[in-house]
Amino acid sequence: MRVLVVEDDSVHRFILKTIFEKSSDQVTAVCNGREAMEVLDIDQSFNVILTDIQMPEMNGLELLSRIKQNHCTQTIPVIGFTAGDVNHYRGISQTPFDALVAKPMDFWDLYSLAKKYVDTPLN
């Protein structure tokens, strides 16, 4: 599985990268939505994208919108996570996340959720 992790917190980014790599998944990890878009401009072959919502430069909501508006990336499942109010972000997001979870989160649960979206027949 190819995973794009978008997280400004270096500890969370490291933990997520490590969990996926332990299962022999290929992980690209970046610090914000702008960096994620730079990666996606070059490579759209990710199976899933995990993104924080509250980040500098480009937040997760704007990133989600750009991903889903681009015909090359719109089918990639995007799982968002936030330390903020999950229901608030569900309400203000013009484009729904495939899944949205609250921090603090169990990183292994997030891994299982990502695997579920990749293993569905729609992908």
C-alpha positions in Angstrom: 0.0 0.0 0.0 1.2 3.5 -0.8 0.4 6.1 1.9 0.8 9.9 1.9 0.9 11.2 5.5 0.3 14.9 5.9 1.0 16.0 9.5 2.8 19.1 10.9 3.5 17.4 14.3 6.9 15.6 13.8 6.2 13.0 16.5 2.8 12.0 15.0 4.3 12.0 11.5 7.1 9.7 12.7 4.7 7.3 14.5 2.4 7.0 11.5 5.3 6.5 9.1 6.8 3.8 11.4 3.5 1.9 11.8 2.9 1.7 8.1 6.5 0.8 7.3 6.4 -2.1 9.8 3.7 -3.6 7.5 6.0 -3.0 4.4 3.8 -0.1 3.2 5.5 2.7 1.3 5.1 6.0 3.1 5.7 9.5 2.0 5.4 12.0 4.9 5.1 15.7 4.5 4.5 18.6 6.9 1.5 20.5 5.4 -1.0 20.6 2.5 1.2 22.6 0.3 3.9 20.0 0.4 1.3 17.3 -0.1 0.1 19.0 -3.3 3.7 19.2 -4.6 4.1 15.5 -4.1 0.7 14.8 -5.7 1.6 16.9 -8.7 4.4 14.5 -9.4 2.9 11.2 -8.2 -0.8 10.3 -7.9 -0.4 6.6 -7.2 -1.2 6.7 -3.5 -3.7 4.3 -2.2 -4.7 6.5 0.8 -4.0 9.9 2.2 -4.0 10.6 5.9 -4.1 14.3 6.8 -4.3 16.5 9.8 -6.7 19.4 9.5 -5.0 22.1 11.5 -1.7 22.8 9.7 0.2 25.9 8.6 0.5 27.0 4.9 -2.4 24.8 3.7 -4.8 23.1 6.1 -6.4 19.7 5.6 -9.7 21.1 4.4 -8.1 23.0 1.6 -6.0 20.0 0.8 -9.1 17.7 0.7 -10.9 20.1 -1.6 -7.9 20.2 -4.1 -7.5 16.5 -4.0 -11.2 15.8 -4.7 -11.4 18.5 -7.5 -8.4 17.0 -9.4 -9.5 14.1 -11.7 -6.1 12.4 -11.2 -6.5 12.2 -7.4 -10.2 12.4 -6.7 -10.7 8.7 -6.1 -7.9 8.4 -3.5 -9.5 7.9 0.0 -8.7 10.8 2.3 -8.8 10.2 6.1 -8.7 13.4 8.2 -7.8 13.7 11.8 -7.9 16.7 14.2 -7.5 17.8 17.8 -10.4 20.1 17.1 -14.1 19.5 17.1 -14.8 16.7 14.5 -18.4 17.7 14.1 -17.5 21.3 13.5 -15.2 20.3 10.6 -17.8 17.9 9.2 -20.2 20.9 9.2 -17.9 23.4 7.5 -16.2 21.1 5.0 -17.6 21.6 1.5 -16.1 18.2 0.6 -16.6 15.3 3.0 -13.6 13.3 4.1 -13.8 9.6 3.5 -13.3 9.3 7.3 -12.7 11.9 10.0 -11.3 11.0 13.4 -10.5 12.9 16.6 -7.1 13.3 18.2 -5.8 11.8 20.4 -6.2 8.7 18.4 -5.0 5.2 18.5 -2.5 5.1 15.7 -3.1 1.4 15.1 -6.8 2.1 14.7 -6.0 4.7 12.1 -3.8 2.1 10.4 -6.7 -0.3 10.4 -9.1 2.3 9.0 -6.7 3.1 6.2 -6.3 -0.6 5.3 -10.1 -0.9 5.2 -10.4 1.9 2.7 -7.7 0.5 0.5 -9.1 -3.1 0.6 -12.6 -2.1 -0.5 -13.5 -3.1 -4.1 -14.1 0.5 -5.1 -10.3 1.3 -5.0 
